[in-house]
Amino acid sequence: MHSTEHPETMWGLGLDQASAAFIETAAGPGYALRNLPTDAAAWMRGSEGRTQAAWVPWDVWTSLPKSRRQASIKDDGVRRILLLDEEAELLETEQVLAEGFVTAVRAPLTRFKVRDALLRLREMESLTADLRRKTEEITLERELLVRKSNHLSFLNRVLSRATASLDPATILSKARSDLRFLLPLTALGAAFWTRSDSDPGISAELYMPCLLYPPESEEWQQTLIEGAEQKAGAKVSEYRQVCLTPERNRKPVPGPSAGRMVLLPLSVGGESFGFLALMTDKGLRLARDQVQTLNACVNHLALALRNAFLYRQVKIQADRDGLTKIGNRRSFEERLSSEVARHGRYDQPLSLILVDLDHFKTVNDTHGHPVGDEVLRDMALLLGEGLRGSDYPARYGGEEFVVILPHTSREQAALLAERLRQRVAERVFRTGAKAGLRITVSAGVASLAPGGTPQDLVFLADQALYVAKNSGRNRVVLAEAQGLPRPGEDLAANLDERLDEGLDKDLAAGLDKGQAAGRVDGQGNVLDRAAS
């Protein structure tokens, strides 16, 4: 705070009287505003080495000659604040900075806006003063100047590259190459953990070098797990490994015992969530400035990695159904579109299963919606059993579920659907604290024909499901790729004949009756042979 006897001078360029008076009043008694006309020969000059503030309206600034604006931008003795009218177009932060302004304030002016802008200037002035003092110190020794400059460039590089991605593995791979400018890095790994309210242990993600022989891989894994348990103060109850992108030389990475391991904790806001594992030469000794730069680098990486994990968590929440924790309809439609596009490029089979819980409304009406929700959650778990990593289950809406099956023929998809139907029929669901509820499901199976669209595939599966539900429920119905007739009893018979023909072809190809299936009494036509 400045003394009222020696107030700090603020400059104004072409301010109207009302704005000038308001800014001076809002700034407080420690400031005095000197408003200059736009045609003043000399204006806004810093005095006695002190950085001063200047308030410039946008229309005044743009009306100045280009040479005058450039000269003003080069004068670091004045920190300019941009004033925007209410009707003025909103400027991007990059444009404001490019014009040499520290910040921008939009009308109408308030005391808070004025004080906040001055506070930003003070922070900038403080940073500038720190940099100036460091520059004065660096000039005393040429070698130190070069090293400091290189370290600052290094931090800028690390920060810009780390914030350019929201993928943890990409951030770590870039950090691995960047850190070699600072120290002789042999390899880099990392471990991150999350805690659960229901589990006293931690769930860990281990990021390891990709090219490892089995003994070295086990050694890296053990080192990262032990480091996570030590720094988190809890046992690792589960973990998954992530392979970092191999380096260009593609040489096998030695184990941690071959060098010196440095574990650098990663924390944001006082909360620790992981660490970096840097493997260097055993006899490495770092200078004081290298240690400081390394710590600053780790702080930048911690923030970037934390943002990446938060982004991933938000994306998972956006792509998952809140009740069942599997994919929602939006993510299903996006995934199906990409799979259909891939199917078109590589001519690979693509199938779809659409499942509906029979008489689910009765469950809600009889046992209540909490029980119905529990049934839906259990159904999602049953749906995920036996699926591959490339398969994609999702909740389509209400009591309907869907599964995308890449590289899966119509017959293989029907086999999976029938197994699911049987598991559901055999399952005794819980109703509150007691077990005893039994339900059944109906399913429609379809496979994408050449040139088909996502809408075609969903339509075929939906029509097959319609037939299954109108043919007695608790069954699986297959749709032909070329389409379905109008739903009805004739349609069910038509599908039965098509399935029988397909099974006859299987038997003719050499499959025995244990590999092919016919009619299941009371269950409609299903396919129950081993997937080829």
C-alpha positions in Angstrom: 0.0 0.0 0.0 1.4 3.4 -1.0 1.4 6.4 1.3 -1.2 9.1 0.7 1.7 11.6 0.8 3.5 9.9 -2.0 0.8 8.2 -4.1 1.8 6.1 -7.0 1.1 7.6 -10.3 -1.2 5.7 -12.7 -1.5 6.8 -16.3 -4.6 7.1 -18.4 -4.7 7.6 -22.2 -7.8 9.3 -23.5 -10.1 8.2 -20.6 -13.4 9.9 -20.3 -13.7 11.9 -17.0 -16.2 9.5 -15.4 -14.0 6.5 -16.0 -10.9 8.3 -14.9 -12.5 9.5 -11.6 -14.0 6.1 -10.9 -10.6 4.3 -11.4 -8.8 6.7 -9.2 -11.4 6.4 -6.4 -11.6 2.6 -6.7 -7.8 2.2 -6.6 -7.7 3.9 -3.2 -5.8 6.8 -1.6 -2.4 5.2 -2.5 -2.8 6.0 -6.2 -3.2 9.1 -8.3 -4.4 9.0 -11.9 -2.9 11.2 -14.6 -5.1 11.2 -17.7 -3.4 12.3 -20.9 -4.9 13.1 -24.3 -4.4 10.7 -27.1 -2.1 13.1 -29.0 0.3 13.6 -26.1 3.9 13.6 -27.3 5.3 11.8 -24.3 3.1 9.6 -22.2 3.1 6.7 -19.8 6.8 6.7 -19.0 8.1 4.8 -16.0 10.0 7.0 -13.6 12.9 6.2 -11.3 12.9 2.6 -12.4 9.5 1.9 -10.9 6.9 0.0 -13.0 3.7 2.0 -13.3 0.2 1.1 -14.4 -1.6 2.5 -17.4 -5.3 2.3 -18.4 -6.0 2.4 -22.1 -9.4 2.0 -23.9 -9.3 -0.4 -26.8 -10.7 2.2 -29.3 -8.0 4.6 -28.3 -5.3 2.0 -28.6 -6.4 0.9 -32.1 -6.5 4.5 -33.2 -2.8 5.0 -32.4 -0.2 4.7 -35.2 1.4 1.3 -35.5 4.9 2.7 -34.7 3.7 4.3 -31.5 2.0 1.1 -30.4 5.1 -0.9 -31.0 7.3 1.6 -29.1 4.8 1.4 -26.2 4.9 -2.4 -26.1 8.7 -2.4 -25.9 8.6 0.0 -22.9 8.6 -2.5 -19.9 8.4 0.4 -17.4 4.6 0.5 -17.8 2.1 -2.3 -17.3 -0.9 -1.6 -19.5 -4.5 -2.5 -18.6 -7.0 -2.8 -21.5 -10.5 -1.2 -21.1 -13.2 -2.8 -23.2 -16.7 -1.4 -23.8 -19.7 -3.5 -23.0 -20.5 -3.8 -26.7 -16.9 -4.5 -27.7 -16.0 -8.0 -29.1 -14.5 -10.3 -26.5 -10.7 -10.7 -27.1 -8.8 -13.9 -26.6 -6.1 -13.9 -23.9 -3.4 -14.4 -26.6 -4.5 -11.3 -28.4 -4.5 -9.2 -25.3 -1.0 -10.4 -24.4 0.2 -9.9 -28.0 -0.8 -6.2 -27.8 1.3 -5.8 -24.7 -1.5 -5.7 -22.1 -1.2 -7.6 -18.8 -5.0 -8.0 -18.5 -8.3 -6.7 -19.8 -11.3 -5.1 -17.9 -14.7 -5.0 -19.5 -17.2 -2.2 -18.7 -19.1 -1.4 -16.5 -16.2 -0.7 -14.2 -16.5 -1.9 -10.6 -14.3 -1.4 -7.6 -13.5 -5.2 -7.6 -12.5 -5.1 -11.3 -10.1 -2.2 -10.7 -8.5 -3.6 -7.6 -8.2 -7.1 -9.2 -6.5 -5.6 -12.2 -4.0 -3.7 -10.0 -3.4 -6.8 -8.0 -2.5 -8.6 -11.2 -0.1 -5.8 -12.0 1.5 -6.1 -8.6 1.9 -9.8 -9.1 3.5 -9.2 -12.5 5.7 -6.5 -11.0 6.8 -8.9 -8.2 7.6 -11.6 -10.8 9.4 -9.1 -12.9 11.4 -7.9 -9.9 12.4 -11.4 -9.1 13.5 -12.1 -12.6 15.5 -8.8 -12.6 17.3 -9.7 -9.5 18.1 -13.1 -10.8 19.4 -11.5 -14.1 21.6 -9.2 -12.1 23.0 -12.2 -10.2 23.5 -14.2 -13.4 25.4 -11.5 -15.1 28.2 -11.8 -12.5 29.2 -15.2 -13.8 29.0 -16.0 -17.5 28.8 -19.8 -17.0 26.0 -19.5 -14.5 24.1 -17.2 -17.0 24.3 -19.8 -19.7 23.2 -22.6 -17.4 20.3 -20.7 -16.0 19.1 -19.7 -19.5 19.3 -23.3 -20.6 17.3 -24.5 -17.6 14.6 -21.9 -18.1 14.3 -23.0 -21.8 14.1 -26.5 -20.6 11.3 -25.7 -18.2 9.4 -23.9 -20.9 9.8 -26.9 -23.2 8.7 -29.3 -20.5 5.7 -27.2 -19.6 4.5 -26.6 -23.2 5.0 -30.3 -24.2 3.3 -31.6 -21.1 0.3 -29.4 -21.4 -0.1 -30.3 -25.1 -1.6 -33.7 -24.3 -4.1 -35.2 -21.9 -2.8 -38.7 -22.1 -0.6 -39.7 -19.2 1.5 -42.1 -21.2 2.2 -39.4 -23.9 3.1 -36.9 -21.2 5.6 -39.3 -19.6 7.1 -40.3 -22.9 7.7 -36.7 -23.8 9.1 -36.0 -20.3 11.5 -38.9 -20.7 13.1 -37.3 -23.8 13.0 -33.8 -22.2 14.7 -34.8 -19.0 17.7 -36.1 -20.9 18.6 -32.4 -21.5 19.0 -32.1 -17.7 20.6 -35.3 -16.6 21.9 -38.6 -18.1 18.6 -40.5 -17.9 18.7 -44.2 -18.6 15.0 -45.0 -18.2 11.8 -43.6 -16.8 8.8 -45.1 -15.1 6.0 -43.9 -12.9 3.3 -45.1 -10.5 -0.1 -43.5 -9.8 -2.7 -44.6 -7.3 -6.3 -44.0 -6.3 -8.0 -44.8 -3.0 -11.4 -46.4 -2.4 -13.7 -45.9 0.5 -14.6 -49.6 0.5 -11.0 -50.9 0.2 -8.2 -50.0 2.6 -5.7 -50.7 -0.2 -4.9 -48.6 -3.2 -5.4 -49.3 -6.9 -2.2 -48.5 -8.8 -1.2 -47.9 -12.4 2.3 -48.8 -13.2 3.9 -47.1 -16.3 6.9 -49.1 -17.3 9.5 -49.1 -20.1 8.2 -51.2 -23.0 11.2 -53.1 -24.0 12.0 -55.3 -21.0 13.1 -58.9 -20.6 11.0 -60.9 -18.1 13.5 -60.6 -15.2 13.9 -56.8 -15.7 10.1 -56.4 -16.1 9.5 -58.2 -12.8 12.2 -56.0 -11.1 10.6 -52.8 -12.5 7.2 -53.9 -11.4 8.4 -54.7 -7.9 10.2 -51.4 -7.6 7.1 -49.4 -8.6 4.8 -51.3 -6.3 7.1 -51.0 -3.3 7.5 -47.3 -4.0 3.7 -46.8 -4.3 3.1 -48.6 -1.0 5.8 -46.6 0.8 4.7 -43.2 -0.5 0.9 -43.9 -0.3 1.2 -45.5 3.1 -1.1 -48.4 2.0 -0.8 -51.8 0.3 -1.5 -52.1 -3.4 -4.6 -54.3 -3.6 -4.8 -54.2 -7.5 -2.7 -52.8 -10.3 -2.4 -52.6 -14.0 0.6 -52.1 -16.2 0.9 -49.5 -19.0 3.7 -49.8 -21.5 5.4 -46.5 -22.4 6.1 -45.9 -26.1 9.5 -47.5 -27.0 12.3 -45.1 -27.8 13.8 -44.8 -31.2 16.9 -46.9 -30.5 14.5 -49.7 -29.3 17.2 -51.2 -27.1 16.1 -53.4 -24.1 16.0 -51.4 -20.9 18.0 -52.7 -17.9 16.5 -53.3 -14.5 16.5 -50.7 -11.7 19.4 -52.4 -10.0 21.7 -51.5 -12.9 21.6 -47.8 -12.0 20.5 -45.3 -9.5 16.7 -45.0 -9.0 15.4 -41.6 -8.0 11.7 -41.6 -6.9 10.2 -38.1 -7.2 6.8 -37.6 -5.6 4.0 -36.0 -7.6 1.5 -33.9 -5.7 -1.0 -31.1 -6.3 -2.6 -29.1 -3.6 -0.8 -31.1 -0.9 -2.4 -34.3 -2.2 0.1 -37.0 -3.3 -1.1 -39.2 -6.2 2.0 -40.8 -7.6 5.8 -40.5 -8.3 8.3 -40.5 -11.1 10.9 -43.2 -11.2 14.1 -41.9 -12.8 16.9 -44.3 -13.5 20.3 -42.7 -13.9 24.0 -43.5 -13.6 25.0 -44.8 -10.2 27.6 -42.2 -9.5 25.4 -39.2 -10.6 25.6 -36.0 -8.6 23.5 -33.0 -9.4 24.4 -29.4 -8.8 22.1 -27.2 -6.8 20.6 -25.4 -9.8 20.0 -28.8 -11.5 18.1 -30.0 -8.4 16.0 -26.8 -8.4 15.2 -27.1 -12.1 14.3 -30.8 -11.6 12.0 -29.9 -8.8 10.3 -27.2 -10.9 10.0 -29.7 -13.8 8.4 -32.3 -11.5 5.9 -29.7 -10.3 4.9 -28.8 -13.9 4.6 -32.5 -14.7 2.5 -33.2 -11.6 0.0 -30.5 -12.6 -0.2 -31.8 -16.2 -0.6 -35.4 -15.1 -3.2 -34.5 -12.6 -5.2 -32.7 -15.2 -4.8 -35.7 -17.5 -6.2 -38.1 -14.9 -9.1 -35.7 -14.1 -9.9 -35.4 -17.7 -9.9 -39.2 -18.1 -12.2 -39.5 -15.1 -14.6 -36.9 -16.4 -14.6 -38.6 -19.8 -15.3 -41.9 -18.3 -18.2 -40.4 -16.3 -19.5 -38.8 -19.5 -19.3 -42.1 -21.4 -20.7 -44.4 -18.7 -24.2 -45.0 -17.6 -24.6 -43.6 -14.1 -26.5 -46.7 -12.7 -24.8 -49.7 -14.4 -21.3 -48.1 -15.0 -21.2 -49.5 -18.5 -21.4 -47.4 -21.7 -24.3 -45.1 -22.2 -26.3 -44.6 -25.4 -24.2 -41.7 -26.6 -20.9 -43.5 -26.2 -22.5 -46.6 -27.8 -23.5 -44.6 -30.9 -20.1 -43.1 -31.2 -18.4 -46.5 -30.9 -20.8 -48.2 -33.3 -20.1 -45.5 -35.9 -16.3 -46.0 -35.7 -16.7 -49.8 -35.8 -18.9 -49.6 -38.9 -16.4 -47.4 -40.5 -13.6 -49.9 -39.7 -15.8 -52.7 -40.9 -16.2 -50.9 -44.3 -12.4 -50.4 -44.6 -11.3 -53.9 -43.8 -14.4 -55.9 -44.7 -14.5 -57.6 -41.2 -17.7 -59.0 -39.7 -19.5 -56.9 -37.2 -22.5 -58.0 -35.1 -24.8 -56.5 -32.6 -26.9 -57.9 -29.7 -29.9 -56.0 -28.4 -31.2 -57.4 -25.1 -34.4 -56.5 -23.3 -35.5 -57.6 -19.8 -38.9 -59.4 -20.0 -41.7 -57.9 -17.9 -39.3 -55.5 -16.2 -42.1 -53.1 -15.4 -43.6 -55.8 -13.2 -40.4 -56.0 -11.2 -40.5 -52.2 -10.5 -44.2 -52.3 -9.7 -44.0 -55.4 -7.4 -40.6 -54.9 -5.7 -40.0 -51.2 -6.1 -37.5 -49.2 -8.2 -34.5 -49.8 -5.9 -34.8 -53.5 -6.5 -35.2 -52.8 -10.2 -32.0 -50.7 -10.2 -30.2 -53.6 -8.5 -31.4 -55.9 -11.2 -30.1 -53.6 -13.9 -26.7 -53.4 -12.2 -26.5 -57.2 -12.0 -27.6 -57.5 -15.6 -24.8 -55.2 -16.6 -22.3 -57.5 -14.8 -23.8 -60.6 -16.4 -23.5 -58.8 -19.8 -19.8 -58.2 -19.4 -19.0 -61.8 -18.5 -17.2 -63.6 -21.3 -16.7 -60.5 -23.5 -13.4 -59.6 -25.1 -11.6 -56.4 -24.7 -12.7 -55.2 -28.1 -16.4 -55.9 -27.3 -18.5 -53.0 -26.1 -21.5 -53.4 -23.8 -23.8 -50.4 -23.1 -27.1 -49.6 -21.7 -29.3 -48.6 -24.6 -32.1 -47.2 -22.5 -34.5 -48.3 -19.7 -34.2 -52.1 -19.5 -32.5 -52.5 -22.9 -28.9 -53.3 -23.2 -26.7 -53.7 -26.3 -23.3 -55.3 -27.1 -21.1 -54.4 -30.1 -19.2 -57.4 -31.3 -16.4 -56.5 -33.8 -14.9 -59.4 -35.8 -17.8 -61.6 -34.9 -20.1 -63.4 -37.2 -23.9 -63.5 -36.8 -23.8 -67.1 -35.7 -21.1 -66.5 -33.1 -23.0 -63.5 -31.8 -26.2 -65.7 -31.5 -24.2 -68.2 -29.5 -23.1 -65.5 -27.1 -26.6 -64.1 -26.9 -28.0 -67.6 -26.1 -25.5 -68.1 -23.4 -26.4 -64.8 -21.9 -30.1 -65.7 -22.0 -29.4 -69.0 -20.2 -27.3 -67.3 -17.5 -30.0 -64.7 -16.8 -32.7 -67.4 -16.7 -30.6 -69.4 -14.2 -29.7 -66.5 -12.1 -31.6 -65.8 -8.8 -31.6 -62.0 -8.3 -31.7 -60.3 -4.9 -34.8 -58.4 -3.9 -33.5 -56.1 -1.1 -31.9 -58.3 1.6 -33.4 -61.6 0.2 -32.8 -63.6 -3.0 -35.6 -65.1 -5.0 -36.3 -63.0 -8.0 -36.1 -64.7 -11.4 -36.3 -62.8 -14.7 -35.7 -63.7 -18.4 -34.5 -61.7 -21.3 -35.2 -61.5 -25.0 -32.5 -60.8 -27.5 -32.2 -59.7 -31.2 -29.0 -60.5 -33.1 -27.9 -58.8 -36.3 -24.8 -58.6 -38.5 -23.9 -55.7 -40.7 -24.2 -56.3 -44.4 -21.7 -54.8 -46.9 -22.4 -51.2 -47.3 -24.7 -51.1 -44.3 -24.9 -48.2 -41.9 -25.0 -48.0 -38.1 -28.7 -47.3 -38.4 -29.2 -50.4 -40.5 -27.5 -52.6 -37.9 -29.5 -51.2 -35.0 -32.7 -51.5 -37.0 -32.2 -55.2 -37.8 -31.3 -56.0 -34.2 -34.3 -54.0 -33.0 -36.7 -55.8 -35.4 -35.3 -59.2 -34.3 -35.8 -58.2 -30.7 -39.4 -57.2 -31.6 -40.0 -60.7 -33.0 -38.5 -62.4 -29.9 -40.8 -60.5 -27.6 -43.8 -61.1 -29.7 -43.1 -64.8 -30.1 -43.2 -65.5 -26.4 -40.1 -63.8 -24.9 -37.2 -65.5 -23.3 -35.6 -66.3 -26.6 -32.9 -65.2 -29.2 -33.9 -64.3 -32.7 -31.4 -63.7 -35.5 -32.0 -61.2 -38.3 -30.9 -61.8 -41.8 -28.5 -59.2 -43.2 -30.8 -58.3 -46.0 -33.6 -57.3 -43.7 -36.6 -58.7 -42.0 -40.2 -59.1 -43.2 -43.0 -57.4 -41.3 -43.1 -58.7 -37.7 -45.7 -61.4 -36.9 -46.1 -65.1 -36.6 -45.1 -65.7 -40.2 -41.9 -63.8 -39.5 -41.0 -66.0 -36.6 -41.6 -69.1 -38.7 -39.5 -67.5 -41.5 -36.6 -66.9 -39.1 -36.9 -70.5 -37.9 -36.6 -71.8 -41.4 -33.5 -69.6 -42.1 -31.8 -70.8 -38.9 -32.6 -74.4 -39.7 -31.0 -73.9 -43.1 -27.9 -72.4 -41.6 -27.5 -75.3 -39.1 -28.0 -77.9 -42.0 -25.1 -76.1 -43.7 -23.0 -76.5 -40.6 -23.8 -80.2 -40.4 -23.0 -80.6 -44.1 -19.6 -78.9 -43.4 -18.7 -81.7 -41.0 -19.9 -80.5 -37.6 -21.6 -83.1 -35.4 -24.8 -82.6 -33.5 -22.9 -81.6 -30.4 -21.6 -78.6 -32.3 -24.8 -77.6 -34.0 -28.1 -77.0 -32.2 -31.7 -77.2 -33.3 -34.9 -76.2 -31.6 -35.0 -75.7 -27.8 -38.5 -76.5 -26.6 -40.3 -73.4 -25.5 -37.3 -71.2 -26.2 -37.5 -70.6 -29.9 -34.6 -71.1 -32.3 -31.1 -70.5 -30.9 -27.6 -71.4 -32.0 -25.4 -73.3 -29.5 -22.2 -74.3 -31.2 -18.6 -73.5 -30.5 -17.4 -70.4 -32.2 -15.0 -71.3 -34.9 
